[in-house]
Amino acid sequence: MFSTATILGGGNTPCGLTWQSFRLGDLFEKVSARFLGKGDKFKATSKSITDTHNIPLVYCKKGNNGIMYWGKKGDFETYNNIISIIYNGVIATGLTYAHRDEVGILAESYFIKFKNGNPNFLCNLFIKTAIEKVLYTKYSRDNLATWANKVENELIFLPTNQHGKIDFHFMRTLINALMKQTIQGVVQYSSAKIQATKEIISQETPVQKDSLF
């Protein structure tokens, strides 16, 4: 089994895959992610999810899919199954996230989507890794990862099929297998911890309390 970190370097892999470089601007387009509410958009958000503020918003955050704030439904332009890129942040510039559920943009980031069709979430997980591999090491607060004339011209490597087309089937298969492998590993780890705890408990000598009678 190969991890995405192992196989995203381009060329051919030991399993016989063919890889090609693709210009991001040929595959993707930047889409609108406007604030639709009234007043200051930052004041219209919450730092935690509530009954009213339940739309996740991407900001310049490392981890948690870039989500730092929550907005009201209807206040922000939102998408499902979309990729976001953080263009400005102390440690977050160039980070790329794949979002399955409804999400919006607060600031310092933007959404991109495929021009022709929309691959499923598993494919976007694969592709976001390929994009981030290129962007995160190159861009910074001194060299923002903006789309026009910069990120749109970057090249990423993706697997291709015998017809020279992007192999979405391979992406889905690989990510699905890696997710199952991760889940299996968590289950095995949890089982090992439970067993170790049971063994420790079984080795404990019960403390006899003095009788009060």
JOGI-V770375 format. One record per residue. N is the residue number from 1. RES is the residue in one small letter. D_CENTER is the distance of its C-alpha to the mean C-alpha in Angstrom with 1 decimal. Layout:
# JOGI-V770375
n:N res:RES d_center:D_CENTER
n:N res:RES d_center:D_CENTER
This chain:
# JOGI-V770375
n:1 res:m d_center:20.8
n:2 res:f d_center:18.7
n:3 res:s d_center:15.3
n:4 res:t d_center:12.9
n:5 res:a d_center:13.9
n:6 res:t d_center:17.5
n:7 res:i d_center:17.5
n:8 res:l d_center:15.6
n:9 res:g d_center:18.7
n:10 res:g d_center:20.6
n:11 res:g d_center:24.1
n:12 res:n d_center:25.0
n:13 res:t d_center:23.7
n:14 res:p d_center:26.2
n:15 res:c d_center:25.4
n:16 res:g d_center:26.8
n:17 res:l d_center:23.9
n:18 res:t d_center:24.5
n:19 res:w d_center:22.0
n:20 res:q d_center:22.5
n:21 res:s d_center:21.3
n:22 res:f d_center:20.2
n:23 res:r d_center:20.3
n:24 res:l d_center:17.3
n:25 res:g d_center:19.9
n:26 res:d d_center:21.5
n:27 res:l d_center:18.5
n:28 res:f d_center:16.8
n:29 res:e d_center:18.3
n:30 res:k d_center:17.3
n:31 res:v d_center:17.9
n:32 res:s d_center:19.6
n:33 res:a d_center:18.0
n:34 res:r d_center:21.2
n:35 res:f d_center:22.5
n:36 res:l d_center:25.1
n:37 res:g d_center:26.7
n:38 res:k d_center:29.7
n:39 res:g d_center:30.2
n:40 res:d d_center:27.8
n:41 res:k d_center:24.2
n:42 res:f d_center:23.4
n:43 res:k d_center:26.4
n:44 res:a d_center:25.1
n:45 res:t d_center:22.1
n:46 res:s d_center:21.9
n:47 res:k d_center:20.1
n:48 res:s d_center:19.9
n:49 res:i d_center:19.5
n:50 res:t d_center:23.0
n:51 res:d d_center:24.8
n:52 res:t d_center:25.0
n:53 res:h d_center:21.8
n:54 res:n d_center:19.1
n:55 res:i d_center:16.8
n:56 res:p d_center:13.6
n:57 res:l d_center:13.7
n:58 res:v d_center:11.3
n:59 res:y d_center:13.4
n:60 res:c d_center:13.6
n:61 res:k d_center:11.9
n:62 res:k d_center:10.4
n:63 res:g d_center:8.5
n:64 res:n d_center:8.2
n:65 res:n d_center:5.4
n:66 res:g d_center:8.4
n:67 res:i d_center:10.7
n:68 res:m d_center:14.2
n:69 res:y d_center:16.6
n:70 res:w d_center:17.6
n:71 res:g d_center:19.8
n:72 res:k d_center:22.4
n:73 res:k d_center:22.1
n:74 res:g d_center:23.7
n:75 res:d d_center:23.4
n:76 res:f d_center:20.3
n:77 res:e d_center:19.5
n:78 res:t d_center:16.6
n:79 res:y d_center:14.7
n:80 res:n d_center:13.2
n:81 res:n d_center:10.9
n:82 res:i d_center:9.9
n:83 res:i d_center:7.9
n:84 res:s d_center:8.4
n:85 res:i d_center:9.9
n:86 res:i d_center:11.5
n:87 res:y d_center:15.0
n:88 res:n d_center:16.9
n:89 res:g d_center:16.7
n:90 res:v d_center:18.6
n:91 res:i d_center:15.8
n:92 res:a d_center:12.8
n:93 res:t d_center:14.1
n:94 res:g d_center:12.2
n:95 res:l d_center:8.7
n:96 res:t d_center:6.3
n:97 res:y d_center:3.4
n:98 res:a d_center:4.0
n:99 res:h d_center:6.5
n:100 res:r d_center:9.2
n:101 res:d d_center:11.7
n:102 res:e d_center:13.8
n:103 res:v d_center:12.4
n:104 res:g d_center:14.3
n:105 res:i d_center:14.6
n:106 res:l d_center:16.9
n:107 res:a d_center:17.3
n:108 res:e d_center:16.4
n:109 res:s d_center:13.6
n:110 res:y d_center:13.7
n:111 res:f d_center:12.5
n:112 res:i d_center:13.2
n:113 res:k d_center:14.1
n:114 res:f d_center:16.2
n:115 res:k d_center:19.9
n:116 res:n d_center:21.2
n:117 res:g d_center:19.7
n:118 res:n d_center:16.2
n:119 res:p d_center:14.6
n:120 res:n d_center:13.4
n:121 res:f d_center:9.9
n:122 res:l d_center:10.3
n:123 res:c d_center:11.2
n:124 res:n d_center:8.4
n:125 res:l d_center:6.1
n:126 res:f d_center:9.1
n:127 res:i d_center:9.7
n:128 res:k d_center:6.7
n:129 res:t d_center:7.8
n:130 res:a d_center:11.2
n:131 res:i d_center:10.9
n:132 res:e d_center:9.6
n:133 res:k d_center:12.4
n:134 res:v d_center:14.8
n:135 res:l d_center:14.0
n:136 res:y d_center:13.3
n:137 res:t d_center:16.7
n:138 res:k d_center:18.6
n:139 res:y d_center:18.0
n:140 res:s d_center:19.0
n:141 res:r d_center:20.8
n:142 res:d d_center:23.8
n:143 res:n d_center:22.1
n:144 res:l d_center:19.6
n:145 res:a d_center:16.9
n:146 res:t d_center:18.5
n:147 res:w d_center:18.4
n:148 res:a d_center:22.1
n:149 res:n d_center:24.0
n:150 res:k d_center:21.3
n:151 res:v d_center:17.7
n:152 res:e d_center:19.1
n:153 res:n d_center:21.5
n:154 res:e d_center:19.1
n:155 res:l d_center:19.2
n:156 res:i d_center:16.6
n:157 res:f d_center:17.7
n:158 res:l d_center:17.1
n:159 res:p d_center:19.2
n:160 res:t d_center:22.1
n:161 res:n d_center:24.7
n:162 res:q d_center:28.4
n:163 res:h d_center:28.7
n:164 res:g d_center:26.5
n:165 res:k d_center:23.8
n:166 res:i d_center:20.1
n:167 res:d d_center:19.8
n:168 res:f d_center:17.4
n:169 res:h d_center:19.2
n:170 res:f d_center:18.5
n:171 res:m d_center:14.7
n:172 res:r d_center:14.9
n:173 res:t d_center:17.4
n:174 res:l d_center:15.7
n:175 res:i d_center:12.3
n:176 res:n d_center:14.6
n:177 res:a d_center:16.9
n:178 res:l d_center:14.4
n:179 res:m d_center:13.3
n:180 res:k d_center:17.0
n:181 res:q d_center:17.8
n:182 res:t d_center:15.6
n:183 res:i d_center:17.2
n:184 res:q d_center:20.5
n:185 res:g d_center:20.2
n:186 res:v d_center:19.5
n:187 res:v d_center:22.5
n:188 res:q d_center:24.7
n:189 res:y d_center:23.9
n:190 res:s d_center:24.7
n:191 res:s d_center:27.8
n:192 res:a d_center:29.0
n:193 res:k d_center:28.7
n:194 res:i d_center:30.7
n:195 res:q d_center:33.3
n:196 res:a d_center:33.7
n:197 res:t d_center:34.2
n:198 res:k d_center:36.8
n:199 res:e d_center:38.6
n:200 res:i d_center:38.9
n:201 res:i d_center:40.2
n:202 res:s d_center:42.7
n:203 res:q d_center:44.0
n:204 res:e d_center:44.7
n:205 res:t d_center:48.4
n:206 res:p d_center:49.0
n:207 res:v d_center:50.8
n:208 res:q d_center:54.1
n:209 res:k d_center:55.0
n:210 res:d d_center:58.6
n:211 res:s d_center:60.5
n:212 res:l d_center:61.7
n:213 res:f d_center:64.7
